[in-house]
Amino acid sequence: MIMEIISILLGVILVNMAGGGKMSFLIDLPSLIIILVFTVPLLCRGGIWKDFARGWKLLKKSYTCRLSELRRTQDVVEMVQKQVGYAGILSMLLTVIHILRMLSRPSSLGPLCAVAILTLLYAVVIEMLLLPLQLEVKRRIIDYVEMDTEEENAPTADALDKTEDSEIRMEDVHT
């Protein structure tokens, strides 16, 4: 997860430097707050905050949980990914509507366009940060299912004894 954060930040910095811009232009607190306002209440209202938090705990290899908890976590992470994307699109559209109302004041168009684009950028960056979380949850589910399958297919001691007994009986029949 740390590598993903570093790569995203480094990518944003490099692209910004290539354009000759300053990093301060990429920081817009209202845009980030808009994304959080559309996303966090959903987590709190639905009572699914603990399932979302469990997803972050899964990044530690030593953390374990049941299959049902993994599936709930997978559903929540996928829902948050969609919610963040929709929040970015919705806030951008609302800002564009505001821009269209302000066409008579050209001096305000630049900052409003920047807010619209930054909100969508923040949504994409948050989505990119949630992808490794989603992949970890899916990997844990696959590992859990494979482990159960291996246990079901493993021969038990009783089955081995019955196999040996039947082999002995077959030898008696042939002799």
C-alpha positions in Angstrom: 0.0 0.0 0.0 2.8 2.4 0.8 4.3 1.8 -2.7 1.0 2.6 -4.3 0.7 5.9 -2.4 4.3 6.8 -3.3 3.8 6.0 -6.9 0.6 8.0 -7.1 2.2 11.0 -5.4 5.3 10.7 -7.5 3.3 10.5 -10.7 1.2 13.6 -9.8 4.4 15.5 -8.9 6.2 14.5 -12.1 3.3 15.3 -14.3 2.9 18.7 -12.6 6.6 19.5 -12.9 6.6 18.6 -16.6 3.8 21.1 -17.1 5.9 23.7 -15.2 3.3 24.1 -12.5 3.5 24.5 -8.7 2.2 21.8 -6.4 0.1 24.4 -4.5 -2.3 24.5 -7.5 -3.2 20.9 -6.9 -4.3 21.5 -3.4 -7.9 22.5 -3.0 -9.4 21.6 0.4 -13.1 22.3 -0.6 -12.7 19.8 -3.5 -11.5 17.1 -1.1 -14.2 18.0 1.4 -16.9 17.6 -1.3 -15.7 14.0 -2.0 -15.7 13.2 1.7 -19.2 14.8 2.3 -20.6 12.5 -0.4 -18.8 9.4 0.9 -18.3 9.3 4.7 -22.0 9.7 5.7 -22.8 6.7 3.6 -20.3 4.6 5.6 -21.6 5.9 8.9 -25.3 5.7 8.1 -25.1 2.2 6.8 -23.1 1.0 9.8 -20.5 -0.4 7.5 -17.6 1.7 8.7 -16.2 -1.3 10.6 -16.2 -3.4 7.4 -14.4 -0.6 5.6 -11.8 -0.3 8.4 -11.3 -4.1 8.3 -10.2 -3.7 4.7 -7.3 -1.6 5.8 -6.4 -4.0 8.6 -6.2 -6.8 6.0 -3.1 -5.1 4.6 -1.3 -6.5 7.6 -0.5 -10.1 6.7 -1.0 -11.2 10.3 -4.7 -10.1 10.4 -7.2 -12.8 10.0 -11.0 -12.9 9.8 -13.9 -15.2 8.7 -15.0 -15.6 5.1 -18.3 -13.8 5.8 -16.4 -10.8 7.1 -14.1 -10.9 4.0 -17.1 -10.9 1.7 -18.8 -8.0 3.6 -15.5 -6.1 3.4 -15.3 -6.7 -0.4 -18.8 -5.4 -0.9 -18.1 -2.3 1.2 -14.8 -1.5 -0.6 -16.5 -1.9 -4.0 -19.3 0.3 -2.9 -16.9 3.0 -1.6 -15.1 2.9 -4.9 -18.3 3.5 -6.8 -19.4 6.2 -4.3 -16.1 8.1 -4.6 -16.3 8.0 -8.4 -19.9 9.2 -8.5 -19.1 11.9 -5.9 -16.3 13.2 -8.2 -18.6 13.2 -11.3 -21.5 14.7 -9.4 -19.4 17.5 -7.9 -17.8 18.2 -11.2 -21.2 18.5 -12.9 -22.5 20.8 -10.2 -19.4 23.0 -10.6 -19.8 23.1 -14.4 -23.4 24.2 -13.9 -22.1 27.0 -11.6 -19.6 27.9 -14.2 -22.3 28.2 -16.8 -24.1 30.6 -14.6 -21.0 32.7 -14.1 -20.1 33.1 -17.8 -20.7 36.8 -17.6 -17.8 37.1 -15.2 -14.8 35.7 -17.1 -12.4 36.2 -14.2 -14.1 33.6 -12.1 -14.1 30.9 -14.8 -10.5 29.7 -14.3 -10.8 29.1 -10.5 -14.2 27.4 -11.0 -12.9 25.1 -13.7 -9.9 24.2 -11.5 -12.2 23.2 -8.7 -14.3 21.1 -11.0 -11.2 19.3 -12.4 -9.5 18.9 -9.0 -12.6 17.3 -7.5 -12.6 14.7 -10.2 -8.8 14.3 -9.9 -9.2 13.7 -6.1 -11.9 11.1 -6.8 -9.5 9.3 -9.3 -6.6 9.3 -6.8 -8.8 8.0 -4.0 -10.1 5.3 -6.4 -6.5 4.4 -7.2 -5.7 4.1 -3.5 -8.7 1.8 -3.0 -7.7 -0.6 -5.8 -4.9 -2.3 -3.8 -7.3 -2.7 -0.9 -9.9 -4.3 -3.2 -7.2 -6.7 -4.6 -6.1 -7.7 -1.1 -9.6 -8.5 0.0 -10.2 -10.6 -3.2 -6.8 -12.4 -2.7 -7.8 -13.2 0.9 -11.2 -14.6 -0.2 -9.5 -16.8 -2.9 -6.9 -18.0 -0.3 -9.7 -18.8 2.2 -11.7 -20.7 -0.4 -8.7 -22.6 -1.7 -7.7 -23.5 1.9 -11.2 -24.9 2.5 -11.1 -26.9 -0.7 -7.8 -28.4 0.1 -9.1 -29.4 3.6 -12.1 -31.1 2.0 -10.0 -32.9 -0.6 -7.4 -34.1 1.9 -7.8 -37.8 2.8 -8.7 -38.4 6.4 -7.2 -41.1 8.6 -10.4 -43.2 8.4 -10.4 -43.0 4.6 -6.8 -44.2 4.5 -7.6 -47.1 6.8 -10.6 -48.1 4.6 -8.4 -48.0 1.5 -5.7 -50.2 3.2 -8.4 -52.6 4.3 -9.9 -52.9 0.9 -6.5 -53.5 -0.6 -5.9 -56.3 1.9 -9.2 -57.8 1.1 -8.5 -57.7 -2.6 -5.2 -59.5 -2.0 -7.1 -62.2 0.0 -9.6 -62.7 -3.0 -6.7 -63.1 -5.5 -4.9 -65.7 -3.4 
